[in-house]
């Protein structure tokens, strides 16, 4: 079936275009790549550090006041403790506090209490955090601070006290051994017996997106896609001279210049006829000088307004005299898009990550498609907690993380690859490695800033 699909594509390919990429001037770049992302003109396409504070804090306050109480009910936690020391912060600390915040000063204690009469957000700190937190205690020395925390817990008398300890989820294992011991030392035996792992609450808190976050997330993704469009162009690449490392550093420096924090160093590689690409080879591509006729690939990730992106796209360097990429590569890109459709069409509310993977692989197998799926959640972290949908080195079930269910209002890097024979390369396989960011609303998966359906062309 996949061979019939390929033949039809090569003979008369019809590829849907997406909107244009962000530019950082008033004029869109004169490039064939303008149809690969979303165009946002003007110098305020990226907010200054100062101007980011208000929207970030508004989104944090909304999450704390509306989402957190519901999640505490869902996970049966009456009180949640997030205890931190300066420069040894819990992984979720910065998702909970107003900005600007550079550290948990000295020892910072966040206390969330869900009770019959309402919901309280409190701090037991030497330095109060301010709105939306109420200072239950402030000032004094460390011993007095811990005593105050113990007294507060005893006064509130919660039945299930969530603490961030977890064997399986690193993001939910932020309570250090020293702080754990100190906490137990200020609790009665009865209260100590009520301590439970808050791992389910932490994962649900980190994976769930509110409407305002989803509204701005597409902008962050489009920023990342726009810089890829710049890098995969003749503005940056001189065939026969520019190396993959040059392009990777261009991407990194461009993000830094735009005040967009990369959460990993970009990766760039090339494929061409004669380079090994076997069906059982996990990844095809190598470093080196970029030449005409090469396929190029990149993997980039940035964080903006507290939300992290993860994007992989493909480009082609035209041969002298050529006006477009070979038909075989057009067909290969379309197969990659079809794999994406198989994956996003397999999302169902409550289905586990392992089940989504199995459904996707069954669709690929039915079409004799060589596919590999390794999709992960996105949000406050690039590799966020939630349902793992395959691993590049394990296309079978993933224990624990793969068993986590798909929930509504969660976002993902739709990541994986297909291998497709290219007639113009003598039937050699090309690996189409794609990664685009999308959110699941409980019924369907929508791409946040479109997806690549046409090659970036380098003239």
N, C-alpha and C positions, 0 to 999 in steps of 0.2 A: 504493500500500500504506500509506503513512504517513497518508493521509487517512482510510482505513478504520480504522486504529489510533486516530486522534484521535477519530473519531465514536464509537467504542466506549468510549473513555475518558470523553468528555463525558456520554454517556448513563448510564454506570454505572461510575464510577471506583473501582478497588480499589487502594489504595496501602499497601504494607507500612510499618509504623512501625518506628522504631529506638528504642534505649534513651534514658534521660533525661540532661540535661546536668549537668555539675559545678556544684555550688553552693559558696559559700564560707562557709556557715553550716550549722547542724544541720538546717535546714528547707529543703526545695526551694522555689523561688519559685512563687507561685500564678500560673501563666502557661500559655497554650496552647503555649508553646515548649518545655515540659519534655520533649517527646518527640523533640527534635531532636539530642540528643547523648548524653552519659553522665553520670550523677549520682554524684558522690563527695562524701560529707558529711565535715565535720570540718575543723578548723583546719590539719591537716597535709596537706591536699590539695596544698599547695605547700610544698616543703621550704625551710628557711632556707638562706642562702648557706653557712653552716658545715656543715649536714647534707647538702648536695649533694656535698661533697668526697669522702666515702668511696665512694658508689656510682659517681661519675664515675671515680675512680681505679681502682676494681675493674674497671670495664668497659674502661678503657684498658689495664690490665695484661693482661687476658684477650686483648684484641686483639693486643697486642705479642707475647705468648708463644705464641699459637696461630694467629692469622690471618696475621700478617706473614711468618713463615717459609714458610708454604704459598704465599703470593702471590709471594714472592721466587723460589721454585721454579717457579711457574707462568710468571713473566715472565723467567726465566733471568737473574736478577741475583744476583751473589755478595756484593756489598757495596753498601750504599745510604748515601750521604752526605746529610745535611740540615744545611746550614750557614746560620747566621743571625747577624744583628747586631741589637742592641737597637733596637726600634721600626722595624725593617725586616725583620720575621720572614717566613720562608717561609710561604705560605698553609697548609701542612699542619703547621706546628710545634706549634700548640696541640692538635692531635689526637694528638700523640705523647708529650706530657710530662705528668707528674702535676700536679695542681692543689693549692693555688692558685699560678698562674704569671701574672704580669702582663706579662712581656716575656722575650725571650732576653737575659739580662744580659750586657752587653758583647758578646763574640763567643761564641756557643754552637754547639758541633759535636756532632751526633749521628751515630754510626757503627753500622750494623747489618751484621753479618757472618754469612752462612750458609755453613757448611763441612761437611765430611764427619763431623766429630765433634760437631756441634751448631750452636747459634745464639747469637751474642753481641750484647748491646746495650751500647754503650759511649758514654761522653762524653769529649771532650777540651775541658775547660772550666776556667776559673778557679774557678767555683762548681759543685761536684758537684750533680746532680739527685736522687740517691738512688734507692731502689728504684723500678723494676726495673733501673736502669742501673748498670753498673760504671764507675767513674772510671778510665779508662786514663791520664789525666794531669790534674793540677790545680795551680792556683797559677801563679806566674811571669808573665812579660810576654807581649805579643801575639806577638812574634817567636818566643819559645820555644814558644808554643802551636801555631803553624803548623808549626814544625819537628817537634813531637811528632806532629802529625797525619800529616805526610809519612812519618815513621819508622814509625808504626803501620800505615799502608797498605802500605809496603814489607815489613814483617814478615809481615803476613797474606797478601800476594801474591795478591789476588783476580784472577780472569780478566776479569770484567765488573763495572765500577764504575758504579753508577747515580747520576746527578746530575740535579737538577731543572731541566732546560732543555727547553722545548717550544715549537714554533711554533703549535700548534693548541689546547692546553689551558692556560688561564691558571693553574689551580690547580697544574699541574705545571711551572711556569716560575718557581719562586721563588728560584733561585740568581741573585743579583745579578751584574752584570758585574764589579764589583770583587772579590767573593769568588771568582768563577770564575778570574779572572787570578791571584789569590793562591794558589788551590789548585794550578793548573798550575805555579806557580813552585816548589812544594816536591815535585813529582813528577819522576821520571826520564822520559825520552822513552818508554820502554817502558810505564810505568804510565799516562802521559798518553794513549797510544794505546788504552788499555782503558776510557777514559771513554765512557759511553753514556747516552743519554736514559733516564731512569726514568719517562717519562710513562705507560706502561702500568701500571707498579706503583703510581704515585700514584693514577691513576683507579680501579684495582681496590681500593686501600686505602680511598679516600674513599667509594666507592659501596657497599661491602659492609657489611652489618649482621650482628652476632653476635646470638645468641638473646636474651641479656640486654638488648641495646639494643632489639630488637623488642618485648620484653615491656613496657618502660617507654615506648616511643614512643607507644602509644595513649593513655597518660595525658596526655602533652604535647599531642597533637592535641585531646583532649577538653577540656583547659583553654582552648585557643583557641576551640573551638566554643561552650563555655559563655559566654564573654564576648560572642560574637556574639549569643547568645540574650538576654543582658541588654540589649545595645544595641538590638536589634530588638524592642523592647517599649514599652509605655506608660510604663514606668519612666523611659525616656530620651526618647522621641519624643512631642511635642505637635504634632499635625497643624496646619498653618498657621503654626507658629511655629519649630519646630526645623529647622535646615538640615542638608544633607548634611555640611558641614564640622563642625558641632556633633557629629554622630554619630561622624565620623572621629576627632575629638579625644577624645571620650568613650572610644572603644576604645583609643586610644593611652595615655591617662592611666590607664585601668583596668589595662592591662597593667603599666604602670610601678608603680602602687600595689601590685600583686600580686607585684612583683619578678620579672616575666616580661619579658625583653628583646625588644621588637619589632625585627625585622631590616629592616623598612621601615615607613614611615608608612601607616596604613590608608587605604584609598580607599573612598568611598561615593558612589553616584550613583542617579538616579531615572529611571524610564520612565513614561510615561502616554500616553493617547490624544492624538494631535495632534503628538507629538514624533517627529521623523524616525527611522525604523528601516527601512532598505532591505535587500534581500537581499545586496547587495554591500558593505554598510557594515561595516567591521571590528568596531566596537563601538558599541552603542546606549546612550544614557544621558547625563545632564548633571547638573551641580551645581545647587543651589538649595534653596528652601524645600520641605519634604516636606508633601504635601497628601493628603487622603483620596482613595482610589482609586489611589494611586501604587504602583508596583512599586519596591522599593529593593534595592540590591545592595551588597555589601562584599567587600573583598579584604584579608585580614590575614595576618601571619606572625610567629611568636615562636620563640625558642630556649630550651629548657629541658633540663637535663642533657646539654648539648652537642648536642642534636638539634633541628633546625629544622623548623617546620611551615609550610604555605602553604594557606590555606583561602578559598574564595569561597562565599557563600550568598546566598539571595534572601528578601525579605520582601514583605508586602503590607499596606497601610494600609486598614482597613475603611472603607467608606462608612457614613454615618449610617443606622442601621436594618438594616445587613447583619450576618449572623452568620458568614459565611465568604467566602472568595475566590470569584470567578466560576469556573464550570466550565471555561471556556477556559484559565484560568491553571492549574487543577489538571491539565488535559490537557497543557499545555506543560511543567510540571514532570516529568510522567511521560515525556515525550519526551526530556527531558534525562537522566533516569535510564536510558532505553533507549540513548541514545548512550554513556553510561558503560559499559553492559554490552557494547556493540559493541567499545569500546576494550579493556576488561579481558579480554574473551574473545579478543582478538587477540594477547595476550602468549604467546609460546612461547620456551622456552629456546634461546638461540643466534640467534633471529630479530633482525635489526637494528631499530633505531628506525625507520628509513625503511620497512622491511617492515611493522612494526606499524601505522604510519600508513596505508600503502596498503591494508592489510586493513580497517582501520576505515572509511576513506573508501569502500571498495567496499560495505560493509554499509549505510552511510548512503545511498549512491546507489541501492542496490536498493530502499530504502524511500522514496525521494524526500525524504529528510530533509536539511534545511539545517543542516549541522554544520561545526564548525571545531575542530581538535584541536591543542593546543600544550602537550603534557605534558613535564615535566622531572623528573630524579631529585631526591631529597631526602636529607638526612643532616646532616653537619656544616655544610653550607651550604644556604641556601634554594634557590638555583639551583646544584645540585651537578653534578659531572661524571658522565658515563654516557651512555646512549642518548637523544638528543634525538628526541622523537616529535612532529614538526611544530612550526612556528613560527606565531605569529598572522599574520605577514605573508608566510608561505611554506608553503603546504599541499602542496608537493612535497618531493622529497628534500633533506635538509640534508647537505652534504659533511662528511666526517670524523666529526662528532659524531653525525649521524644514521646513520652506518655502524657505530657501536659496537654490539656485540651485547647483548641482554638476558641478564643473569646471574641466578643464584639468589641469594636473600637480599639483594635490592635494593629500595629504596623510592622512591615516585614521588608527585608531585602529579598526580592524575588531573584534568587541566585542559583546559577547552574550553568551547564554547557551542553551542547550537542556536537557530534562529529559527523561531517557530511563529505562525501567524495566530490571533488571538483574536477569536471571533465577537462578544463583548461590546464589542470595540473597533472594530467595523466591519470586521473582517478585517485590521486593522493587525498587523504583526509585533511580537512581544515576544521579546527576547533573554534566554534563560535561561543565565546564566554560572555554571558550577559548577566547584568545585575541592575535591576531598577527597583525603586522604592515605592511601596504601595500600602494601602490600609484596607482592612476588612471591617465592614460595618455590621456584620452579622448575617448579611445576605449575599453581598458581592465584594469582590476585590477591585479597587480602583487605584490606578497609578497616580502618584502625587504630582508628577510633572511630566506626564507622557512616558513613552518608552522609545528606545531606538528601534526603528524599523527600516532605516536606510543607512548605508555606510557613510561615515565621515570620509570625505574625499580630500586627499592631499595632492595638489597639482604639481 
